[in-house]
Amino acid sequence: MKLLIFGTHTCGNRGDSAIMRGLLDAIRQQAPEAEMDVMSRFPVSSAWLQGRPIIADPRDQVSGNQPARTA
């Protein structure tokens, strides 16, 4: 199973980051075989907060955010 989680937390919001971490952990417990990608408007800071690669939201290219990883 492949999952894409998008519309995630904003830049530097540790509370949203904790919720995302909990969601990913819960999915991993229920479906260990699941491949999960996360997409964010703020991929660099999100990757730092999550400790994992984050895909840049292509709808936000106008803002000049630099992707941490491209899909």
N, C-alpha and C positions, 0 to 999 in steps of 0.2 A: 504494500500500500504506500502510495506517495501522497504527502500532504504539503500544501503551501499555506502558510499562515501569513496574512498580510494585514496592513492597516494597524500595525503594532505601535508600541509605545513611542513617545516623543523623546527628543534629545535630552539626555540627562535625567530622565524621570525614573528613579530607582524603584518606586512603588510599582509602576507599570512593568518594569523589568522583572521584579519578583513574581508578579502575576504570570508573566510569560514563561519564566523558568518553571513555575509550578505547573502550568499547562503542558509544557513539553515533557516534564517528568511524569505527569499523569498519563499522557499518551504513550510514553515509552513503557510504562508499567502494564498498560492494557494491550498494547500492540508493539512488542519489542522489535518486530520486523519492519515497522513503519519507517519510511525515509521522510524526514521533515526538513523543509526549507522555510526560512523566515524572511519576509520582505519588509523593509522599513523605509520611511522617508529620510531617516538619519542613520544610514548603514554603518558609518564609522563609529559613532558613539554607541550605537546599539550593539555592534560586534564587541566593543570593549566591555560593555555592561554584561552581555550574555556569555562572553568567552567562547564564541562560536562565529563562523562566517555568516554574514547577513547579506541578502541580495538587495540592491538598490531598487526602490520603486521607480519604474520607468515613467510613471505619470508625474514624477516630481523632478524631471531632468532640468526644468527651467530654473530651479533654485540653486543649481550648481553644486549640490551635494556630491561627494566623491564616493563611488561604490567601494565597499570592502571586498566584494566578490561579485562577479557577474555570472549569471546563469547560463 
